[in-house]
């Protein structure tokens, strides 16, 4: 019998940093591939958010359309990468205020195969946080 997978509690990172977990062979690609996937996604996500929200001012009537578009474009991009992962993508858009915006997430999973990336975007009227969770598909 093999050892049970190690699990840890983790928090998503703010300030646009990506977290990638160590990966094991042969059921998941090496760690550098997940890290590269999350870094590539981070660049794509910045462009995606800017394409949807760039040049816009906060408007509560557009939030559902904006968040749906960002999530759909993100998932489409991730699926096109053809990696053996299930993805969960969340998006929050809030109006900027003097009170700020705080968010956190926690994962209980196998750090040898799963990872997360958080992208933070803002303009003068709104903040946007996109979280991606990548869960390895074990065959």
N, C-alpha and C positions, 0 to 999 in steps of 0.2 A: 504494500500500500504506500502511496505517495503521501507526502506531507500536505496538510490542509493549506489552502492559499492564505497568504497573509492579507489582512484587511486593516485599514486605518481610517480614522476620521480625518477628513480634509476640508479645507475651506477654499472656495473659488477665490482667485486673485483679482484685485482691482488694478487700476492704472494700466490696463491693457496687457498685462503679463499673461503668459500661458503656462500651464503646469502640465507636464507629461510624466507618465509613470514608467518605471522600469518594465520591460516586457520579457517574457520567457519564450523559448522555442519549444516545439515547432508550431504551436497553435496560434501564435500571434507574431506579427512582425517585430523586429528588434526595436528597442526604445527609440533610436534615432529616427525611425520611420514615423512613429506616432508623434514625436516632437516636431518633425518636419511637416507632418500633416497639419498639426495644430498651428504651427507658425505660418504655413501657407494659407490656412483658413483665416488666421488673424488678419493677414494682408487683404484677403478677399472681403472679409467682413467689414473692415474699415471702408473699402470702396463701395460695398453694398449699402451700408448705412448712409454714407455721403451721397450716394446716388438717389436714395429715397428721401433723406431729410435735409441734405445740403441745400442751402438757399431758402429753406422754409422757416417760418416762424411757428411757434407752438400754436396748435389749434386743436382743441379737444375733439372736434368733429372728425378729425382725420386720424386719430390715434389708432383705431381698429384697423384701418386700411394700411397705415404705415407699418405697424407691428407685424401684421400678417404678411406683408410684402417682404420685410426683412427676414422673417423666419422661413418663408417659402424659398426665397433666393438662397439663403444659407444652406438649407437642407438639399436643395438641388445641386449646389456646388459640392457639398460633402459626398453625396451619393455618386456623383460623377468621378470622384477620386478612386472609386472601385476598391475601397479598403474593407476588410472584414470587421466592421464595427456597426453597432446600432448607435444612432445619434439622437440626442434630445437637445432641442434648441429652445431657449426662452428669450424673450425680448421685452424690455420695459422702457417706455418713453414717459418722462415726466417733465412738467414745466419747471424751469429753474426758479429757485426762490432763495431767500436769505437763510432758509432752514436746511438747505442741502438735501442730499439724497443718499441713503445708506442701504446697502444690501449685503447679504451673506448667503452662502449655501454650504452644505456639508454632504459628504458622500461616504458611504460605508461600502467599500468595494475592494476588488483585487488590484492593488497598486502595481502589480507586475504586468497588467495588461490594459488597464483603463486609465483615462485621463480627462482633464477638463481645461477649458480655455474661457476666459472672460475678456470681453472687449468693451472698453468704455469710450463713448463718443459724446461730444457736447458742442453746442454752439451758444450764441448769446441768449437764446430763449428756452432751450431744453437740454436735457441729459438723456442719453440712451445707454442702456446696459444690455449686452447680449451674452448669454451663457451657453456654452456648448459642452455637453457631456458625451464622451466617446466610450462606449462599452464594447469590449471585444466579443465577437461571436466565436464561441468555442465549439468546434465541430467534433 
